[in-house]
Amino acid sequence: MEENKQLILPKRKLLSPKIDAVFQVLFGEVGSEEITKEFLKAILNENITSVDLSKNPILRRLTPSDKMGVLDVIAKIDNKITCNIEMQMVDTGNITERLLYYWSRTYSRNIHKSEDYNSLERTIVILIANFEIKGLEKLKYFSNWKIIETESREIILTNLLELDIIELPKIYKNNKLNKNLKLLDWLHFLENPESDEVVKIMKENKGVEKAKEKLEEISNDEVMQKIADWKESYYREQASIRTTGRKEGIEEGIKEGLKEGKLQIAKNLKKKNMDINFISEVTGLSVEEIQKIN
């Protein structure tokens, strides 16, 4: 009599947490508060007691490649600090302008018409770049920016404005000098969550351990797999646009591929008798478009 053999399924490859849609679900979805709190503590080097992620939109959905092509995370820290976190995979050449725009937009949203300027809150924008930024070559992988008086270079005008920039490729430079930093643990996780180094980090860093557990759950989500595939294709095309200059034709191809991918996801969800409004949220297609799918 043959022994029963248990079927062992191959382990699914983890989605890259550097993909902005994956990053947004990992750190911006309600339920990720403890993970995001530990991540922000490592970045800001401050004691944080609570993080509110309820201001983020529905995350597990496809988004168009234009204005919504880059997704950010809004975190309310201790009910008094607003933090905008962005993962940027491709160098678009306008990163400084984008940072200032995100900061001003986030800062101004903290006040309503009837309120006094004293109600404005400390606002932090954190950029995590998957490339080295031109002009910052002499700086380390983490740099902190505020408004200072230029002659003394000591007096800070206000603590309400803060920009934090992390350049991931730089973490491998002078690595030995920064080996004990908690932030470096998180950046190694973002770079390669399946590395042996991250396995070692997880034994000491429970925040990273929780983040990897959630990433495993995200990686088994069929919708997120589709989104990640599209995003990786989008990044490749953006890089190609930047290097070849053939922008018009390539962007048209991206749009066509995006539409086809979203229609296929909608078709699969419709076969499973999912609610049409839910399918619309997931794919970004209109209810009318979904109703026409056979």
C-alpha positions in Angstrom: 0.0 0.0 0.0 1.5 3.3 -1.1 2.0 6.0 1.5 -0.1 9.1 1.1 2.2 11.9 -0.2 1.3 15.4 0.7 1.3 17.7 -2.3 3.8 20.5 -1.7 3.0 23.6 -3.7 5.9 25.8 -4.8 6.4 28.9 -2.7 5.0 31.9 -4.4 7.6 34.6 -5.2 6.9 37.7 -3.1 5.9 40.9 -4.9 8.4 43.7 -4.6 7.5 46.2 -1.9 9.1 48.8 -4.1 6.2 48.7 -6.5 4.2 51.7 -5.4 0.8 49.9 -5.4 2.3 47.1 -3.2 4.0 49.7 -1.0 0.7 51.5 -0.6 -1.2 48.4 0.5 1.7 47.3 2.8 2.1 50.6 4.6 -1.2 52.5 3.9 -4.0 50.1 4.3 -6.1 50.2 7.5 -4.7 47.3 9.5 -1.1 48.1 8.8 -0.8 50.7 11.6 1.7 48.8 13.7 3.9 48.1 10.6 3.8 51.7 9.5 4.5 53.0 13.0 7.7 51.0 13.3 8.8 52.0 9.8 8.2 55.7 10.6 10.0 55.4 14.0 13.0 54.2 12.1 12.9 57.0 9.6 12.1 59.9 11.9 14.0 58.6 14.9 11.1 59.8 17.1 8.9 58.1 19.6 5.5 57.4 17.9 2.5 56.1 19.9 -0.1 55.9 17.2 -0.6 56.1 13.4 -3.9 56.7 11.6 -4.2 55.4 8.0 -7.9 56.1 7.5 -7.3 59.0 5.1 -6.0 56.7 2.4 -8.3 55.7 -0.5 -9.3 52.2 -1.4 -5.9 50.7 -2.2 -6.4 47.3 -3.9 -7.4 48.6 -7.3 -6.0 49.4 -10.7 -5.2 53.1 -11.4 -4.7 55.0 -14.7 -1.1 55.6 -15.7 -1.3 59.4 -15.8 -1.9 61.5 -12.7 -2.6 58.4 -10.5 0.4 56.6 -11.8 2.3 57.3 -8.6 0.6 56.4 -5.3 1.4 57.8 -2.0 0.6 57.0 1.6 -1.0 59.5 4.1 -0.3 58.7 7.8 -1.5 60.8 10.7 1.1 60.5 13.5 -0.1 60.9 17.2 -3.1 62.9 15.9 -0.9 66.0 15.3 1.6 65.3 12.5 0.7 64.7 8.8 3.1 62.5 6.9 3.1 61.8 3.2 5.2 58.8 2.1 6.0 58.2 -1.6 7.8 55.3 -3.2 9.3 56.5 -6.6 10.7 53.8 -8.9 11.6 55.9 -12.0 13.5 59.1 -12.1 11.2 61.5 -14.0 13.7 64.4 -13.6 11.3 66.7 -11.6 11.6 65.1 -8.1 12.3 68.3 -6.2 9.3 70.1 -7.7 7.2 67.1 -6.9 8.3 66.9 -3.3 7.5 70.6 -2.7 4.1 70.2 -4.4 3.2 67.2 -2.3 4.3 69.1 0.9 2.3 72.3 0.1 -0.8 70.3 -0.9 -0.7 68.2 2.3 0.1 71.2 4.5 -2.7 73.3 3.1 -5.2 70.6 3.6 -4.7 70.8 7.4 -6.6 74.1 7.6 -10.2 75.0 6.8 -11.6 78.5 5.9 -12.9 79.3 9.3 -9.7 78.2 11.2 -6.7 80.2 12.4 -3.2 79.6 10.9 -2.3 78.2 14.3 -4.2 75.1 13.4 -1.7 74.2 10.7 0.2 71.0 11.6 3.8 69.8 11.2 3.9 68.2 7.8 6.5 65.7 6.6 7.0 64.3 3.1 9.1 61.2 2.9 10.5 60.2 -0.6 11.9 56.7 -1.1 13.7 56.7 -4.4 14.9 53.6 -6.3 17.6 55.7 -7.9 20.3 58.3 -6.9 19.1 61.9 -7.2 21.2 64.3 -9.3 22.8 66.9 -7.1 22.8 64.7 -3.9 25.8 62.6 -4.9 27.8 63.6 -1.8 25.0 62.8 0.6 24.3 59.5 2.4 21.3 57.3 1.7 19.2 59.4 4.1 19.0 63.2 4.1 16.7 65.5 6.1 15.7 68.9 4.8 14.2 71.9 6.6 14.2 75.7 6.2 17.4 77.1 7.8 19.1 80.5 7.9 21.8 80.3 5.2 24.6 82.2 6.9 24.6 80.4 10.3 23.2 77.2 8.9 22.0 76.5 12.4 18.7 78.4 13.0 15.6 76.5 11.7 12.8 78.9 10.7 10.0 76.4 11.4 9.6 72.7 12.3 6.3 72.6 10.3 8.2 71.8 7.1 10.3 68.6 6.7 11.4 66.7 3.7 13.1 63.3 4.1 14.8 61.7 1.2 15.9 58.1 1.0 18.0 56.9 -1.9 17.9 53.1 -1.9 20.9 52.4 -4.2 23.1 54.2 -1.7 22.5 51.7 1.1 25.2 49.5 -0.2 27.8 52.3 0.1 29.6 52.5 3.4 27.2 49.9 4.6 29.5 48.8 7.5 29.3 52.2 9.1 25.6 52.1 9.4 24.9 48.4 10.1 23.1 48.9 13.4 20.6 51.5 12.2 17.0 50.4 12.3 16.3 52.3 9.2 18.8 50.2 7.3 16.9 47.0 8.3 13.7 48.4 6.7 15.6 49.5 3.5 17.1 46.0 3.1 13.6 44.6 3.4 12.3 47.0 0.7 15.3 46.0 -1.6 14.9 42.3 -1.2 12.4 40.9 1.3 13.5 37.3 0.5 17.2 37.8 1.2 19.2 35.9 3.9 19.9 39.3 5.5 16.2 40.0 6.0 15.7 36.6 7.6 18.4 37.5 10.1 16.8 41.0 10.6 13.4 39.5 11.3 14.8 37.7 14.4 15.5 41.1 16.0 13.1 43.4 14.3 9.4 42.4 14.9 8.2 45.3 12.7 10.0 43.9 9.7 8.7 40.4 10.6 5.1 41.7 10.5 5.8 43.5 7.3 7.0 40.4 5.6 4.0 38.4 6.8 1.7 41.1 5.3 3.7 41.1 2.1 3.2 37.3 1.8 -0.6 37.9 2.1 -0.5 40.6 -0.5 1.5 38.4 -2.8 -1.2 35.8 -2.8 -3.9 38.3 -3.7 -4.9 37.7 -7.4 -5.8 41.3 -8.0 -2.6 42.6 -6.5 -0.6 40.2 -8.7 -2.2 41.7 -11.7 -1.6 45.3 -10.5 2.0 44.5 -9.8 2.5 43.0 -13.2 1.0 46.1 -14.8 3.1 48.4 -12.6 6.3 46.7 -13.5 5.5 46.9 -17.2 4.7 50.6 -16.7 8.0 51.2 -15.0 9.9 49.5 -17.8 8.1 51.6 -20.4 8.7 54.8 -18.5 12.4 54.0 -18.3 12.3 53.3 -22.1 10.6 56.6 -22.7 13.3 58.4 -20.8 16.2 56.7 -22.6 14.8 56.6 -26.2 12.6 59.7 -26.3 9.9 57.7 -28.2 7.2 58.9 -25.8 4.1 59.2 -27.9 4.1 55.7 -29.4 5.1 54.0 -26.2 2.5 55.8 -24.0 -0.2 54.7 -26.5 1.0 51.1 -26.2 0.9 51.4 -22.4 -2.7 52.7 -22.4 -3.8 49.9 -24.7 -2.1 47.2 -22.5 -3.6 48.8 -19.4 -7.1 48.7 -20.8 -6.8 45.1 -21.9 -5.5 44.0 -18.5 -8.3 45.8 -16.6 -10.9 44.2 -18.9 -9.5 40.7 -18.2 -9.6 41.3 -14.5 -13.1 42.6 -14.7 -14.1 39.5 -16.7 -12.6 37.1 -14.2 -14.3 38.9 -11.3 -17.6 39.0 -13.1 -17.5 35.2 -13.6 -17.2 34.9 -9.8 -20.4 36.9 -9.5 -18.7 39.8 -7.7 -20.7 43.0 -7.3 -20.3 45.3 -10.3 -19.6 48.4 -8.1 -16.8 46.5 -6.4 -15.4 45.4 -9.8 -15.5 49.1 -10.9 -13.5 50.1 -7.8 -10.9 47.4 -8.3 -10.3 48.0 -12.0 -11.2 51.7 -12.5 -13.6 50.7 -15.3 -17.1 52.3 -15.4 -20.1 50.3 -14.5 -21.3 50.6 -18.1 -18.1 49.1 -19.5 -18.3 46.2 -17.1 -21.9 45.5 -18.0 -20.9 45.1 -21.6 -18.3 42.4 -20.8 -19.5 38.9 -21.7 
